[in-house]
């Protein structure tokens, strides 16, 4: 049984960081603050039950926002101000991190960095503007590897001023679970095998909190599919058999519409991809969506076509989304830094075997630039940069494992992989790195405070793979 702990006190560093960021937020021009439409929400994380597997299996004991898996889908318009009251009904502290959003540091929801954890029975209000349109999500950033695996995640959709013309706008939340024969979550959280290898891979894959069979569509129907990977560690490589999906956004940000490379939609943990799908199957057909990531392929869901077509020809409407107001980095004047991810099984570390042994003795398995984070994030920043300065990071995966690297509070441009230009140079907040791969990213530092850079395989993060980037 997991030991529950009380919320620790806010550290002096976290208090100063939070105060500076909150002061910056309060210093916004009053016209900007008051012009926004305020959207009020309440989220209550608490124990619940969910029919993940379905009959004849019993429901699964989970932790959920407002009793639902995934949590409530929050929809707002770009420019709205969100005010989200989180009332903690869990037997443990928690926070809510708004994954992918550019927002004041004090609202980022990172325990021990931007706020004290919300203790059981307590309440915290997050308030921020939705600067960018797109598909985002929310989840705890306290004991994340356990709390997400128990079910705590939900989607935030920020609608464009001029959304794409489609017949249906659909969110698909992809997750996996490690269940026993009675459909109960196995509580082997944080074991060394998961931490030092690929992370906690489940044995049951769900779509929107259920094991799916079919998703009903009509011939000629145009869908906007917002794919969100909330799994702890599972990487999805989806092949749409008999279909031609078109990628229109990555991590919420528009890209030039294009077919996915080799027809495969690749989603690491934390990533989102928006597709437009003109359903081209014949009436009565079933076209499978298959996960073909290097393991035994399996069917995720079927597109099940009804007998009556919606239209004979594809919808004649643009697939191009307007860009978000993300500042473009100036590469010529940018601050530059190498960021090296080290450790793990079959990996090494600067400092040699002795440094690796010392890290393992601390119950950790990974490091960033030779430093392992113990989860309290009380470590020196890898870079301190003035707000408004451009930054180029050369990310180096010196390990034998895949890592989806997430930067809080920013959208970065992916420039290169292994020296070759990245197709479409997308904006992202989470980028998947293959073993031994190098990747160059660039962004403009925004918002005073400490921002996390970490692997979104949550067992890797818990095992030390996170760092601090400080903006002053």
TAMOMO-V732386 format. One record per residue. N is the residue number from 1. RES is the residue in one letter. SS is DSSP state (~ for helix, > for strand, _ for the rest). PHI is phi in whole degrees, 0 to 359 (NA if undefined). D_LAST is the distance of its C-alpha to the last C-alpha in whole Angstrom. Layout:
((N | RES | SS | PHI | D_LAST) (N | RES | SS | PHI | D_LAST))
This chain:
((1 | X | _ | NA | 42) (2 | X | _ | 289 | 38) (3 | X | _ | 282 | 37) (4 | X | _ | 267 | 35) (5 | X | _ | 236 | 33) (6 | X | _ | 279 | 31) (7 | X | _ | 291 | 28) (8 | X | _ | 286 | 26) (9 | X | _ | 290 | 24) (10 | X | _ | 292 | 20) (11 | X | _ | 288 | 18) (12 | X | ~ | 299 | 17) (13 | X | ~ | 298 | 13) (14 | X | ~ | 295 | 14) (15 | X | ~ | 297 | 15) (16 | X | ~ | 295 | 12) (17 | X | ~ | 298 | 10) (18 | X | ~ | 296 | 12) (19 | X | ~ | 297 | 13) (20 | X | ~ | 296 | 9) (21 | X | ~ | 292 | 10) (22 | X | ~ | 294 | 13) (23 | X | ~ | 298 | 13) (24 | X | ~ | 297 | 11) (25 | X | ~ | 294 | 14) (26 | X | ~ | 288 | 16) (27 | X | _ | 276 | 15) (28 | X | _ | 300 | 17) (29 | X | _ | 305 | 20) (30 | X | ~ | 299 | 23) (31 | X | ~ | 298 | 25) (32 | X | ~ | 291 | 23) (33 | X | ~ | 295 | 23) (34 | X | ~ | 278 | 26) (35 | X | ~ | 285 | 28) (36 | X | _ | 286 | 27) (37 | X | _ | 282 | 29) (38 | X | > | 272 | 29) (39 | X | > | 247 | 30) (40 | X | > | 264 | 31) (41 | X | > | 224 | 31) (42 | X | > | 233 | 32) (43 | X | > | 241 | 32) (44 | X | _ | 237 | 34) (45 | X | > | 289 | 33) (46 | X | > | 196 | 37) (47 | X | > | 299 | 39) (48 | X | > | 203 | 42) (49 | X | > | 234 | 44) (50 | X | > | 219 | 44) (51 | X | _ | 274 | 47) (52 | X | _ | 297 | 45) (53 | X | _ | 262 | 48) (54 | X | _ | 90 | 51) (55 | X | _ | 303 | 54) (56 | X | _ | 272 | 56) (57 | X | _ | 285 | 53) (58 | X | _ | 288 | 52) (59 | X | _ | 296 | 48) (60 | X | > | 262 | 45) (61 | X | > | 287 | 43) (62 | X | > | 227 | 40) (63 | X | > | 251 | 37) (64 | X | > | 215 | 36) (65 | X | > | 276 | 34) (66 | X | _ | 56 | 37) (67 | X | _ | 77 | 40) (68 | X | > | 238 | 39) (69 | X | _ | 239 | 38) (70 | X | _ | 292 | 36) (71 | X | _ | 293 | 34) (72 | X | _ | 306 | 35) (73 | X | _ | 280 | 34) (74 | X | > | 266 | 31) (75 | X | > | 236 | 32) (76 | X | > | 223 | 30) (77 | X | > | 256 | 30) (78 | X | _ | 303 | 27) (79 | X | _ | 97 | 25) (80 | X | _ | 293 | 27) (81 | X | > | 259 | 25) (82 | X | > | 266 | 25) (83 | X | > | 229 | 26) (84 | X | > | 243 | 27) (85 | X | > | 271 | 28) (86 | X | > | 254 | 29) (87 | X | > | 250 | 32) (88 | X | _ | 281 | 32) (89 | X | > | 258 | 35) (90 | X | _ | 276 | 35) (91 | X | _ | 276 | 36) (92 | X | _ | 212 | 33) (93 | X | _ | 296 | 29) (94 | X | > | 202 | 27) (95 | X | _ | 216 | 24) (96 | X | _ | 232 | 24) (97 | X | > | 259 | 21) (98 | X | > | 260 | 21) (99 | X | > | 291 | 22) (100 | X | _ | 98 | 20) (101 | X | _ | 274 | 19) (102 | X | _ | 272 | 16) (103 | X | _ | 207 | 15) (104 | X | _ | 300 | 13) (105 | X | ~ | 304 | 11) (106 | X | ~ | 295 | 14) (107 | X | ~ | 258 | 17) (108 | X | _ | 283 | 16) (109 | X | _ | 76 | 19) (110 | X | _ | 260 | 18) (111 | X | > | 301 | 20) (112 | X | _ | 75 | 18) (113 | X | _ | 241 | 15) (114 | X | _ | 256 | 15) (115 | X | > | 197 | 18) (116 | X | _ | 285 | 21) (117 | X | _ | 304 | 24) (118 | X | > | 280 | 26) (119 | X | _ | 288 | 29) (120 | X | _ | 307 | 33) (121 | X | _ | 85 | 34) (122 | X | _ | 262 | 31) (123 | X | > | 227 | 29) (124 | X | > | 220 | 25) (125 | X | > | 248 | 25) (126 | X | > | 265 | 22) (127 | X | > | 218 | 21) (128 | X | > | 196 | 20) (129 | X | > | 268 | 21) (130 | X | _ | 275 | 22) (131 | X | _ | 289 | 21) (132 | X | _ | 243 | 23) (133 | X | _ | 280 | 26) (134 | X | > | 142 | 28) (135 | X | > | 257 | 28) (136 | X | > | 231 | 26) (137 | X | > | 207 | 27) (138 | X | > | 228 | 26) (139 | X | > | 193 | 26) (140 | X | _ | 292 | 26) (141 | X | _ | 234 | 23) (142 | X | _ | 217 | 25) (143 | X | _ | 46 | 28) (144 | X | ~ | 300 | 27) (145 | X | ~ | 300 | 30) (146 | X | ~ | 274 | 32) (147 | X | ~ | 290 | 31) (148 | X | ~ | 290 | 31) (149 | X | ~ | 295 | 34) (150 | X | _ | 282 | 36) (151 | X | _ | 126 | 35) (152 | X | _ | 275 | 32) (153 | X | > | 195 | 31) (154 | X | > | 200 | 31) (155 | X | > | 248 | 30) (156 | X | > | 244 | 28) (157 | X | > | 254 | 30) (158 | X | > | 253 | 28) (159 | X | > | 281 | 31) (160 | X | _ | 288 | 31) (161 | X | _ | 299 | 32) (162 | X | _ | 231 | 35) (163 | X | _ | 296 | 36) (164 | X | _ | 299 | 38) (165 | X | _ | 276 | 41) (166 | X | _ | 222 | 43) (167 | X | _ | 277 | 45) (168 | X | > | 214 | 43) (169 | X | > | 251 | 39) (170 | X | > | 237 | 39) (171 | X | > | 259 | 37) (172 | X | > | 244 | 38) (173 | X | > | 264 | 36) (174 | X | > | 262 | 37) (175 | X | > | 210 | 37) (176 | X | > | 224 | 39) (177 | X | > | 222 | 40) (178 | X | _ | 257 | 42) (179 | X | > | 244 | 45) (180 | X | _ | 270 | 48) (181 | X | _ | 293 | 52) (182 | X | _ | 261 | 51) (183 | X | _ | 66 | 48) (184 | X | _ | 268 | 46) (185 | X | > | 291 | 42) (186 | X | _ | 289 | 43) (187 | X | _ | 264 | 41) (188 | X | _ | 267 | 40) (189 | X | _ | 294 | 36) (190 | X | _ | 73 | 34) (191 | X | _ | 287 | 37) (192 | X | ~ | 295 | 37) (193 | X | ~ | 297 | 39) (194 | X | ~ | 299 | 36) (195 | X | ~ | 298 | 33) (196 | X | ~ | 266 | 34) (197 | X | _ | 247 | 36) (198 | X | _ | 274 | 35) (199 | X | _ | 96 | 34) (200 | X | _ | 280 | 36) (201 | X | _ | 267 | 38) (202 | X | _ | 274 | 40) (203 | X | _ | 247 | 44) (204 | X | > | 220 | 44) (205 | X | > | 258 | 42) (206 | X | > | 237 | 42) (207 | X | > | 238 | 41) (208 | X | _ | 54 | 40) (209 | X | _ | 81 | 41) (210 | X | > | 219 | 44) (211 | X | _ | 285 | 46) (212 | X | _ | 274 | 47) (213 | X | _ | 249 | 50) (214 | X | > | 213 | 50) (215 | X | > | 239 | 48) (216 | X | > | 283 | 51) (217 | X | > | 223 | 50) (218 | X | _ | 235 | 53) (219 | X | _ | 301 | 54) (220 | X | _ | 89 | 52) (221 | X | _ | 286 | 49) (222 | X | > | 253 | 45) (223 | X | > | 249 | 43) (224 | X | > | 257 | 39) (225 | X | > | 259 | 38) (226 | X | > | 260 | 35) (227 | X | > | 269 | 34) (228 | X | > | 229 | 32) (229 | X | > | 262 | 32) (230 | X | _ | 255 | 31) (231 | X | _ | 292 | 33) (232 | X | _ | 299 | 32) (233 | X | _ | 215 | 33) (234 | X | _ | 290 | 35) (235 | X | _ | 263 | 35) (236 | X | > | 258 | 37) (237 | X | > | 234 | 39) (238 | X | > | 264 | 41) (239 | X | > | 250 | 44) (240 | X | > | 266 | 45) (241 | X | _ | 291 | 49) (242 | X | _ | 77 | 51) (243 | X | _ | 230 | 48) (244 | X | _ | 233 | 46) (245 | X | _ | 293 | 42) (246 | X | > | 238 | 40) (247 | X | > | 282 | 36) (248 | X | > | 240 | 34) (249 | X | > | 206 | 31) (250 | X | > | 229 | 28) (251 | X | _ | 51 | 26) (252 | X | _ | 92 | 26) (253 | X | > | 257 | 26) (254 | X | > | 299 | 29) (255 | X | > | 231 | 31) (256 | X | > | 301 | 34) (257 | X | > | 305 | 36) (258 | X | > | 204 | 38) (259 | X | > | 286 | 40) (260 | X | _ | 295 | 38) (261 | X | ~ | 305 | 39) (262 | X | ~ | 57 | 43) (263 | X | ~ | 74 | 43) (264 | X | > | 249 | 40) (265 | X | > | 265 | 37) (266 | X | > | 259 | 35) (267 | X | > | 229 | 33) (268 | X | _ | 278 | 31) (269 | X | _ | 307 | 29) (270 | X | _ | 90 | 27) (271 | X | _ | 276 | 28) (272 | X | > | 229 | 29) (273 | X | > | 224 | 32) (274 | X | > | 262 | 34) (275 | X | > | 244 | 37) (276 | X | > | 250 | 40) (277 | X | > | 235 | 43) (278 | X | > | 272 | 46) (279 | X | _ | 295 | 49) (280 | X | _ | 251 | 52) (281 | X | _ | 289 | 54) (282 | X | _ | 285 | 57) (283 | X | _ | 308 | 58) (284 | X | _ | 87 | 59) (285 | X | _ | 282 | 57) (286 | X | > | 230 | 54) (287 | X | > | 250 | 52) (288 | X | > | 274 | 50) (289 | X | > | 253 | 46) (290 | X | > | 241 | 46) (291 | X | > | 271 | 43) (292 | X | _ | 243 | 44) (293 | X | _ | 303 | 41) (294 | X | _ | 310 | 42) (295 | X | _ | 190 | 44) (296 | X | _ | 296 | 48) (297 | X | _ | 299 | 47) (298 | X | > | 213 | 48) (299 | X | > | 279 | 48) (300 | X | > | 274 | 45) (301 | X | > | 195 | 47) (302 | X | > | 254 | 50) (303 | X | > | 275 | 49) (304 | X | > | 256 | 53) (305 | X | > | 276 | 54) (306 | X | _ | 288 | 57) (307 | X | _ | 278 | 60) (308 | X | _ | 247 | 59) (309 | X | _ | 296 | 57) (310 | X | _ | 279 | 54) (311 | X | _ | 204 | 55) (312 | X | _ | 274 | 57) (313 | X | _ | 243 | 54) (314 | X | _ | 301 | 50) (315 | X | _ | 299 | 48) (316 | X | _ | 267 | 48) (317 | X | _ | 207 | 44) (318 | X | _ | 295 | 41) (319 | X | _ | 255 | 39) (320 | X | _ | 268 | 36) (321 | X | _ | 264 | 33) (322 | X | _ | 291 | 31) (323 | X | _ | 291 | 27) (324 | X | _ | 277 | 24) (325 | X | _ | 279 | 21) (326 | X | _ | 270 | 19) (327 | X | _ | 294 | 17) (328 | X | _ | 270 | 19) (329 | X | _ | 290 | 17) (330 | X | _ | 264 | 18) (331 | X | ~ | 294 | 20) (332 | X | ~ | 293 | 21) (333 | X | ~ | 252 | 18) (334 | X | _ | 287 | 16) (335 | X | > | 291 | 14) (336 | X | > | 231 | 16) (337 | X | > | 205 | 17) (338 | X | > | 274 | 20) (339 | X | > | 238 | 20) (340 | X | > | 251 | 23) (341 | X | > | 262 | 25) (342 | X | > | 228 | 28) (343 | X | > | 101 | 30) (344 | X | _ | 80 | 33) (345 | X | _ | 299 | 36) (346 | X | _ | 68 | 38) (347 | X | _ | 244 | 34) (348 | X | _ | 225 | 33) (349 | X | _ | 210 | 30) (350 | X | _ | 300 | 29) (351 | X | _ | 97 | 31) (352 | X | ~ | 77 | 34) (353 | X | ~ | 302 | 36) (354 | X | ~ | 296 | 35) (355 | X | ~ | 294 | 32) (356 | X | ~ | 295 | 33) (357 | X | ~ | 297 | 35) (358 | X | ~ | 298 | 33) (359 | X | ~ | 294 | 30) (360 | X | ~ | 297 | 33) (361 | X | ~ | 297 | 35) (362 | X | _ | 273 | 31) (363 | X | _ | 79 | 32) (364 | X | _ | 241 | 30) (365 | X | _ | 221 | 31) (366 | X | > | 223 | 27) (367 | X | > | 214 | 25) (368 | X | > | 239 | 22) (369 | X | _ | 50 | 21) (370 | X | _ | 83 | 24) (371 | X | > | 242 | 22) (372 | X | _ | 259 | 24) (373 | X | _ | 269 | 22) (374 | X | _ | 274 | 24) (375 | X | _ | 100 | 23) (376 | X | _ | 273 | 21) (377 | X | _ | 62 | 18) (378 | X | _ | 268 | 17) (379 | X | _ | 221 | 17) (380 | X | _ | 293 | 14) (381 | X | _ | 293 | 12) (382 | X | _ | 285 | 14) (383 | X | > | 205 | 11) (384 | X | > | 244 | 7) (385 | X | > | 219 | 6) (386 | X | _ | 286 | 5) (387 | X | _ | 301 | 6) (388 | X | _ | 97 | 10) (389 | X | _ | 280 | 10) (390 | X | > | 278 | 13) (391 | X | > | 227 | 13) (392 | X | > | 242 | 17) (393 | X | > | 248 | 18) (394 | X | > | 264 | 21) (395 | X | > | 272 | 22) (396 | X | > | 234 | 25) (397 | X | > | 267 | 28) (398 | X | _ | 267 | 30) (399 | X | _ | 247 | 32) (400 | X | _ | 266 | 35) (401 | X | _ | 229 | 33) (402 | X | _ | 282 | 32) (403 | X | > | 220 | 28) (404 | X | > | 276 | 26) (405 | X | > | 267 | 23) (406 | X | > | 245 | 20) (407 | X | > | 249 | 17) (408 | X | _ | 286 | 15) (409 | X | _ | 72 | 14) (410 | X | _ | 219 | 15) (411 | X | _ | 246 | 18) (412 | X | > | 250 | 18) (413 | X | > | 268 | 21) (414 | X | > | 276 | 24) (415 | X | > | 265 | 25) (416 | X | > | 214 | 27) (417 | X | > | 229 | 29) (418 | X | _ | 49 | 31) (419 | X | _ | 85 | 31) (420 | X | > | 260 | 32) (421 | X | > | 302 | 31) (422 | X | _ | 283 | 30) (423 | X | ~ | 305 | 32) (424 | X | ~ | 71 | 31) (425 | X | ~ | 37 | 27) (426 | X | _ | 287 | 26) (427 | X | > | 279 | 23) (428 | X | > | 205 | 23) (429 | X | _ | 241 | 20) (430 | X | > | 222 | 23) (431 | X | > | 232 | 25) (432 | X | > | 274 | 28) (433 | X | > | 250 | 28) (434 | X | _ | 282 | 32) (435 | X | _ | 306 | 33) (436 | X | _ | 66 | 32) (437 | X | _ | 273 | 31) (438 | X | > | 246 | 28) (439 | X | > | 216 | 25) (440 | X | > | 251 | 23) (441 | X | > | 233 | 20) (442 | X | > | 216 | 18) (443 | X | > | 199 | 15) (444 | X | > | 259 | 13) (445 | X | _ | 294 | 9) (446 | X | _ | 224 | 9) (447 | X | _ | 79 | 8) (448 | X | _ | 297 | 5) (449 | X | > | 141 | 7) (450 | X | > | 264 | 9) (451 | X | > | 243 | 11) (452 | X | > | 279 | 14) (453 | X | > | 238 | 16) (454 | X | > | 205 | 20) (455 | X | > | 282 | 24) (456 | X | _ | 266 | 25) (457 | X | _ | 286 | 28) (458 | X | ~ | 293 | 28) (459 | X | ~ | 290 | 30) (460 | X | ~ | 291 | 28) (461 | X | ~ | 300 | 25) (462 | X | ~ | 297 | 27) (463 | X | _ | 273 | 28) (464 | X | _ | 121 | 25) (465 | X | _ | 272 | 23) (466 | X | > | 208 | 20) (467 | X | > | 215 | 16) (468 | X | > | 246 | 13) (469 | X | > | 248 | 10) (470 | X | > | 257 | 6) (471 | X | > | 249 | 4) (472 | X | _ | 238 | 0))
